Amino acid sequence: MTLRLTAAIGRYPHTAALLDGAIASDAVALDFADLPVPNRAFAPMVREQRYDVSEMAIATFLIAKAHGKPLVLLPVTLAARFQEAALLCRVNGPVKGPRDLVGRRVGVRSYSQTTAMWLRGSLSGLQGVASDSVRWITFEGAHVLECQDPPWTERAPKGAELLAMAKSGEVDAAIFGNDLPDDPALTTVFPDPAAAGRDFLSRFGFVPVNHLVCVTRDVATKYAEAVAAIVRMFGEAVAGSDLPVGRAALTPAIELAVANCVEQGLLPRPLSRDEVWDGLPAGID
């Protein structure tokens, strides 16, 4: 009998065959939730385990794991990208490059946002701009309710809007997600984002990972064979892409993400490899 599980996964070119049923398994069938964007699944997954299987931002997962949420990471990547193009400032503003952010106000939807985590890591590690040398203006809290923003953050006024604040100068720069504004009044903080991405790749050897996949601990414990089948299905879906699959392939990204989260006040302490992969059924590498 085929096990049916609920799943919340975004539609990308590499997940279309999975979502449309072209990639399937006799062991498990996934009933996909209808979500406008995949990040709508993150909060209900970490807070109440609403789905059996869910796409999950790497920063959110690490924070959730540190706070004991019953989630188990699967070694499959659904989204990865260089982040530098997401950091914008006014064309005629005071910020002309990354180092100008010291002492400045930078807006971001949430301090715990994965794009922001990777950018702050690059600013700190490659540009000498420590996370606590910037005043981060946020609009919402973390998906994990136990995670509190550090003291170098400030909540934007009620009703404020990130793009408007960036254009008016209320913030000196802003981090945007997938939907970058096409506005001639704004430009990238990194003068050459593509070159900055290549520098990151040459130094660390990977493209920053945004979204992975997780299951509830209950599913991982009770249905190990089904979890193995899910990993095979996702692996087939992303085959041919540059997205890393497997624990070894993901180790560099996860270890740097953990270090970034600790430096940025998102984790109380580093998580070991065993802690990150805790609960993953034996035989899944």
Sine and cosine of phi, psi and omega as CSV:
sin_phi,cos_phi,sin_psi,cos_psi,sin_omega,cos_omega
0.00,0.00,0.73,-0.68,-0.03,-1.00
-0.98,0.22,0.77,-0.64,0.05,-1.00
-0.98,0.20,0.75,-0.66,0.03,-1.00
-0.96,-0.27,0.78,-0.63,0.00,-1.00
-0.78,-0.63,0.51,-0.86,0.07,-1.00
-1.00,0.09,0.54,-0.84,-0.06,-1.00
-0.57,-0.82,0.53,-0.85,0.05,-1.00
-0.79,-0.62,0.97,-0.23,-0.11,-0.99
-0.70,-0.71,0.68,-0.73,0.03,-1.00
-0.96,0.28,0.42,-0.91,0.04,-1.00
-1.00,-0.03,0.90,-0.44,0.10,-0.99
-0.80,-0.60,0.22,-0.97,0.07,-1.00
-0.81,0.59,-0.59,0.81,-0.05,-1.00
-1.00,0.07,-0.13,0.99,0.08,-1.00
-0.96,-0.30,-0.07,1.00,-0.07,-1.00
-0.86,0.52,-0.69,0.72,-0.03,-1.00
-0.90,0.43,-0.57,0.82,0.04,-1.00
-0.93,0.36,-0.74,0.67,-0.02,-1.00
-0.91,0.41,-0.54,0.84,-0.05,-1.00
-1.00,0.02,0.00,1.00,0.08,-1.00
1.00,0.03,0.06,1.00,0.01,-1.00
-0.95,0.30,-0.46,0.89,0.13,-0.99
-0.96,-0.28,0.87,-0.49,-0.11,-0.99
-0.58,-0.81,0.11,-0.99,0.00,-1.00
-0.58,-0.81,0.56,-0.83,0.09,-1.00
-0.96,0.28,-0.33,0.94,-0.08,-1.00
-0.99,0.11,-0.54,0.84,-0.11,-0.99
-0.52,-0.85,0.61,-0.79,0.10,-0.99
-0.87,-0.49,0.71,-0.71,-0.03,-1.00
-0.97,-0.25,0.82,-0.58,0.09,-1.00
-0.99,-0.13,0.95,-0.30,-0.15,-0.99
-1.00,0.09,0.74,-0.67,0.08,-1.00
-0.95,0.31,0.50,-0.87,0.04,-1.00
-1.00,-0.03,0.98,-0.19,-0.05,-1.00
-0.87,-0.49,0.67,-0.74,0.02,-1.00
-0.91,0.41,-0.62,0.78,0.07,-1.00
-0.60,-0.80,0.52,-0.85,-0.11,-0.99
-0.90,0.43,-0.48,0.88,-0.05,-1.00
-0.93,0.38,-0.18,0.98,0.10,-1.00
-0.92,0.39,-0.30,0.95,-0.01,-1.00
-1.00,0.07,-0.30,0.95,-0.19,-0.98
-0.91,0.41,-0.79,0.62,-0.04,-1.00
-0.88,0.48,-0.78,0.63,0.01,-1.00
-0.90,0.44,-0.44,0.90,0.02,-1.00
-0.95,0.30,-0.72,0.70,-0.04,-1.00
-0.97,0.23,-0.47,0.88,-0.08,-1.00
-1.00,0.05,-0.56,0.83,-0.09,-1.00
-0.66,-0.75,0.11,0.99,-0.03,-1.00
0.77,0.64,0.81,0.58,-0.10,-0.99
-0.92,0.40,-0.49,0.87,-0.03,-1.00
-0.90,-0.43,0.35,-0.94,0.10,-0.99
-0.98,0.19,-0.59,0.81,-0.03,-1.00
-0.74,-0.67,0.69,-0.73,-0.03,-1.00
-0.50,-0.87,0.61,-0.79,0.28,-0.96
-0.89,0.46,0.53,-0.85,-0.08,-1.00
-0.45,-0.89,0.76,-0.65,0.10,-0.99
-0.90,0.44,0.63,-0.78,-0.09,-1.00
-0.89,0.45,-0.65,0.76,0.01,-1.00
-0.91,0.42,-0.69,0.73,0.01,-1.00
-0.88,0.47,-0.67,0.75,0.01,-1.00
-0.89,0.46,-0.72,0.69,-0.04,-1.00
-0.88,0.48,-0.66,0.75,0.05,-1.00
-0.90,0.43,-0.69,0.72,0.01,-1.00
-0.87,0.50,-0.68,0.73,-0.01,-1.00
-0.89,0.45,-0.67,0.74,0.00,-1.00
-0.89,0.45,-0.44,0.90,-0.02,-1.00
-0.98,-0.19,0.28,0.96,0.16,-0.99
0.97,0.23,0.35,0.93,0.02,-1.00
-0.95,0.33,0.65,-0.76,-0.10,-1.00
-0.98,0.18,0.92,0.39,0.02,-1.00
-0.86,-0.52,0.50,-0.87,0.00,-1.00
-0.80,-0.61,0.80,-0.61,-0.04,-1.00
-0.99,0.17,0.67,-0.75,0.12,-0.99
-0.97,-0.26,0.58,-0.82,-0.09,-1.00
-0.99,0.14,0.87,0.50,-0.01,-1.00
-0.69,-0.72,0.73,-0.69,0.02,-1.00
-0.98,-0.22,0.73,-0.68,0.07,-1.00
-0.96,-0.29,-0.40,0.91,-0.01,-1.00
-0.50,-0.86,0.73,-0.69,0.08,-1.00
-0.51,-0.86,0.57,-0.82,0.00,-1.00
-0.23,-0.97,0.34,-0.94,0.21,-0.98
-0.97,0.26,0.56,-0.83,-0.20,-0.98
-0.97,-0.26,-0.23,0.97,-0.22,-0.98
-0.87,0.49,-0.50,0.87,-0.02,-1.00
-0.95,0.32,-0.19,0.98,-0.04,-1.00
-1.00,0.06,-0.11,0.99,-0.03,-1.00
-0.98,-0.21,0.94,-0.35,-0.13,-0.99
-0.88,-0.48,0.41,-0.91,0.08,-1.00
-0.58,-0.81,0.15,-0.99,0.03,-1.00
-0.95,0.32,0.62,-0.78,0.02,-1.00
-0.84,0.54,-0.67,0.74,-0.05,-1.00
-0.98,-0.22,0.32,0.95,-0.03,-1.00
-1.00,0.05,-0.05,-1.00,-0.06,-1.00
-0.97,0.23,-0.28,0.96,-0.05,-1.00
-1.00,0.00,0.88,-0.48,0.01,-1.00
-0.90,-0.43,-0.12,0.99,0.00,-1.00
-0.15,-0.99,0.15,-0.99,-0.08,-1.00
-0.82,0.57,-0.65,0.76,-0.07,-1.00
-0.93,0.36,-0.28,0.96,0.05,-1.00
-0.96,0.28,-0.12,0.99,-0.02,-1.00
-0.97,0.22,-0.27,0.96,0.01,-1.00
-0.86,0.51,0.81,-0.59,0.00,-1.00
0.98,0.18,0.04,1.00,-0.06,-1.00
-0.99,-0.14,0.18,-0.98,0.05,-1.00
-0.98,-0.18,0.82,-0.57,-0.01,-1.00
-0.83,-0.56,0.82,-0.57,-0.01,-1.00
-1.00,0.04,0.55,-0.83,0.05,-1.00
-0.38,-0.92,0.57,-0.82,-0.03,-1.00
-0.80,0.60,-0.79,0.61,0.01,-1.00
-0.61,-0.79,0.64,-0.77,0.01,-1.00
-0.87,0.50,-0.53,0.85,-0.05,-1.00
-1.00,0.08,0.01,1.00,0.00,-1.00
-0.82,0.57,0.69,-0.73,-0.08,-1.00
-0.90,0.44,-0.66,0.75,0.06,-1.00
-0.84,0.55,-0.69,0.73,0.02,-1.00
-0.91,0.42,-0.63,0.78,0.02,-1.00
-0.86,0.51,-0.74,0.67,-0.01,-1.00
-0.91,0.41,-0.66,0.75,0.01,-1.00
-0.90,0.43,-0.71,0.70,0.04,-1.00
-0.88,0.48,-0.60,0.80,0.04,-1.00
-0.88,0.47,-0.69,0.72,0.03,-1.00
-0.93,0.38,-0.65,0.76,0.02,-1.00
-0.88,0.48,-0.67,0.75,-0.02,-1.00
-0.96,0.27,-0.77,0.64,-0.12,-0.99
-0.98,0.22,-0.53,0.84,-0.10,-1.00
-0.94,-0.33,-0.35,0.94,-0.08,-1.00
-0.89,-0.46,-0.12,0.99,0.01,-1.00
0.97,0.25,0.35,0.94,0.00,-1.00
-0.97,-0.26,1.00,-0.08,-0.04,-1.00
-0.90,0.44,0.51,-0.86,-0.05,-1.00
-0.85,0.52,-0.61,0.79,-0.05,-1.00
-1.00,0.09,0.08,1.00,0.09,-1.00
-1.00,-0.02,-0.03,1.00,0.00,-1.00
-0.89,-0.46,0.56,-0.83,0.11,-0.99
-1.00,-0.09,0.93,-0.37,-0.08,-1.00
-1.00,-0.06,0.85,-0.53,-0.03,-1.00
-0.98,-0.18,0.91,-0.41,-0.11,-0.99
-0.94,-0.35,0.32,-0.95,-0.05,-1.00
-0.90,-0.44,-0.27,0.96,0.04,-1.00
-0.39,-0.92,0.27,-0.96,-0.01,-1.00
-1.00,0.09,-0.10,-0.99,-0.02,-1.00
-0.96,0.27,0.40,-0.92,0.11,-0.99
-0.88,0.48,-0.56,0.83,0.04,-1.00
-1.00,0.04,0.93,-0.37,-0.15,-0.99
-0.88,0.48,-0.50,0.87,-0.02,-1.00
-0.94,0.33,-0.28,0.96,-0.03,-1.00
-0.99,0.11,0.90,-0.43,0.00,-1.00
-0.97,-0.23,0.63,-0.77,0.02,-1.00
-0.89,0.46,0.58,-0.81,0.01,-1.00
-0.95,0.32,0.18,-0.98,-0.11,-0.99
-0.93,0.38,-0.24,0.97,0.03,-1.00
-1.00,0.00,0.40,0.92,0.10,-1.00
-0.90,-0.44,0.26,-0.97,0.02,-1.00
-0.50,-0.87,0.68,-0.74,0.00,-1.00
-0.99,0.14,0.73,-0.68,0.03,-1.00
-0.89,0.45,0.44,-0.90,0.03,-1.00
-0.85,0.53,0.55,-0.83,0.03,-1.00
-0.84,0.54,0.74,-0.68,0.00,-1.00
1.00,0.05,-0.11,0.99,0.02,-1.00
-0.94,0.35,0.38,-0.93,-0.05,-1.00
-0.75,-0.66,0.72,-0.69,-0.15,-0.99
-0.85,0.52,-0.75,0.66,-0.04,-1.00
-0.89,0.46,-0.69,0.73,0.00,-1.00
-0.89,0.46,-0.65,0.76,0.01,-1.00
-0.92,0.39,-0.60,0.80,0.03,-1.00
-0.91,0.40,-0.66,0.75,-0.04,-1.00
-0.96,0.28,-0.53,0.85,-0.05,-1.00
-0.99,0.11,-0.28,0.96,-0.06,-1.00
1.00,-0.05,0.07,1.00,0.08,-1.00
-0.89,0.45,-0.49,0.87,0.23,-0.97
-0.83,-0.55,0.50,-0.86,-0.06,-1.00
-0.99,0.11,-0.34,0.94,0.05,-1.00
-0.37,-0.93,0.21,-0.98,-0.03,-1.00
-0.47,-0.88,0.55,-0.84,0.07,-1.00
-0.97,-0.25,0.81,-0.58,0.01,-1.00
-0.93,-0.37,0.32,-0.95,0.00,-1.00
-1.00,-0.02,-0.70,-0.71,-0.04,-1.00
-0.91,0.42,-0.56,0.83,-0.08,-1.00
-1.00,-0.08,1.00,0.07,0.01,-1.00
-0.96,0.27,0.72,-0.69,0.03,-1.00
-0.93,0.36,0.69,-0.72,0.07,-1.00
-0.99,-0.14,1.00,0.09,-0.13,-0.99
-0.73,-0.68,0.84,-0.55,-0.04,-1.00
-0.91,0.42,-0.24,0.97,0.02,-1.00
-0.98,0.19,-0.18,0.98,-0.06,-1.00
-0.89,-0.46,0.49,-0.87,0.06,-1.00
-0.60,-0.80,0.18,-0.98,-0.02,-1.00
-0.98,0.21,0.62,-0.78,0.07,-1.00
-0.91,0.42,-0.67,0.74,0.11,-0.99
-0.97,0.24,0.88,-0.47,-0.05,-1.00
-0.83,0.56,-0.56,0.83,0.03,-1.00
-0.73,-0.68,1.00,0.06,-0.05,-1.00
-0.85,0.53,-0.60,0.80,-0.02,-1.00
-0.90,0.43,-0.66,0.75,0.03,-1.00
-0.92,0.40,-0.61,0.79,0.04,-1.00
-0.90,0.43,-0.62,0.78,0.06,-1.00
-0.90,0.44,-0.67,0.74,0.04,-1.00
-0.90,0.44,-0.59,0.81,0.04,-1.00
-0.90,0.43,-0.67,0.74,0.05,-1.00
-0.86,0.51,-0.73,0.68,-0.03,-1.00
-0.88,0.48,-0.67,0.74,-0.03,-1.00
-0.92,0.38,-0.53,0.85,-0.03,-1.00
-0.99,0.14,-0.61,0.80,-0.14,-0.99
-0.92,-0.40,-0.32,0.95,0.12,-0.99
1.00,0.10,0.22,0.98,0.02,-1.00
-0.46,-0.89,0.32,-0.95,0.14,-0.99
-1.00,0.03,0.73,-0.68,-0.03,-1.00
-0.80,0.59,0.75,-0.66,-0.03,-1.00
-1.00,0.02,0.81,-0.58,0.05,-1.00
-1.00,-0.08,-0.81,0.58,-0.13,-0.99
-0.83,-0.56,0.70,-0.71,0.10,-0.99
-0.89,-0.46,-0.32,-0.95,0.03,-1.00
-0.74,-0.67,0.63,-0.77,0.08,-1.00
-0.70,-0.72,0.28,-0.96,0.11,-0.99
-0.78,-0.62,0.26,-0.97,0.09,-1.00
-0.95,0.31,0.44,-0.90,0.04,-1.00
-0.88,0.48,-0.56,0.83,0.01,-1.00
-0.87,0.49,-0.71,0.71,0.02,-1.00
-0.91,0.42,-0.70,0.71,-0.02,-1.00
-0.89,0.45,-0.57,0.82,-0.03,-1.00
-0.97,0.23,-0.68,0.74,-0.11,-0.99
-1.00,0.07,-0.48,0.88,-0.18,-0.98
-0.76,-0.64,0.86,0.51,-0.06,-1.00
-0.85,0.52,-0.66,0.75,-0.01,-1.00
-0.91,0.41,-0.61,0.79,0.04,-1.00
-0.92,0.40,-0.62,0.78,0.03,-1.00
-0.90,0.44,-0.66,0.75,0.06,-1.00
-0.87,0.49,-0.64,0.77,0.04,-1.00
-0.91,0.42,-0.63,0.78,0.03,-1.00
-0.89,0.46,-0.69,0.72,0.03,-1.00
-0.88,0.48,-0.65,0.76,0.03,-1.00
-0.90,0.44,-0.66,0.75,0.00,-1.00
-0.89,0.45,-0.72,0.69,0.02,-1.00
-0.92,0.40,-0.61,0.80,0.05,-1.00
-0.88,0.48,-0.64,0.77,0.07,-1.00
-0.91,0.41,-0.61,0.79,-0.03,-1.00
-0.90,0.44,-0.65,0.76,-0.07,-1.00
-1.00,-0.08,0.02,1.00,0.01,-1.00
-0.85,0.53,0.68,-0.74,-0.02,-1.00
1.00,-0.03,-0.21,0.98,0.08,-1.00
-1.00,-0.04,0.05,-1.00,0.06,-1.00
-1.00,-0.05,0.13,0.99,-0.05,-1.00
-0.96,0.28,0.79,-0.61,-0.04,-1.00
-0.94,0.34,0.65,-0.76,0.05,-1.00
-0.77,-0.64,0.69,-0.72,0.01,-1.00
0.96,-0.26,0.53,-0.85,-0.06,-1.00
-0.87,0.50,-0.70,0.72,-0.03,-1.00
-0.89,0.46,-0.69,0.73,-0.02,-1.00
-0.91,0.42,-0.51,0.86,-0.05,-1.00
-1.00,0.02,-0.20,0.98,-0.09,-1.00
-0.83,0.56,-0.74,0.67,-0.02,-1.00
-0.87,0.50,-0.67,0.74,-0.01,-1.00
-0.92,0.39,-0.68,0.74,-0.02,-1.00
-0.92,0.40,-0.67,0.74,-0.02,-1.00
-0.91,0.42,-0.64,0.77,0.04,-1.00
-0.94,0.34,-0.61,0.79,0.05,-1.00
-0.88,0.47,-0.66,0.75,0.04,-1.00
-0.88,0.47,-0.73,0.69,0.00,-1.00
-0.88,0.47,-0.67,0.74,0.04,-1.00
-0.87,0.50,-0.72,0.70,-0.05,-1.00
-0.90,0.44,-0.59,0.81,0.04,-1.00
-0.93,0.38,-0.74,0.67,-0.02,-1.00
-0.88,0.47,-0.52,0.85,-0.09,-1.00
-1.00,-0.04,0.05,1.00,0.03,-1.00
0.98,0.18,0.31,0.95,0.01,-1.00
-1.00,-0.03,-0.41,0.91,0.04,-1.00
-0.84,-0.54,0.63,-0.77,0.02,-1.00
-0.96,0.29,-0.36,0.93,-0.03,-1.00
-0.29,-0.96,0.30,-0.95,0.06,-1.00
-0.91,0.41,0.55,-0.84,0.13,-0.99
-0.99,-0.15,0.70,-0.72,0.05,-1.00
-0.97,0.22,0.23,-0.97,0.07,-1.00
-0.85,0.53,-0.68,0.73,-0.02,-1.00
-0.89,0.46,-0.62,0.79,0.02,-1.00
-0.92,0.39,-0.67,0.75,-0.01,-1.00
-0.87,0.49,-0.67,0.74,-0.07,-1.00
-0.99,-0.12,0.18,0.98,-0.02,-1.00
-0.82,0.57,0.76,-0.65,0.03,-1.00
1.00,-0.10,-0.22,0.97,0.02,-1.00
-0.93,0.38,0.81,-0.58,-0.05,-1.00
-0.83,0.56,0.55,-0.84,0.02,-1.00
-0.85,0.52,0.58,-0.81,0.04,-1.00
1.00,-0.04,-0.13,0.99,0.05,-1.00
-0.98,-0.18,0.94,-0.35,-0.05,-1.00
-0.89,-0.46,0.00,0.00,0.00,0.00
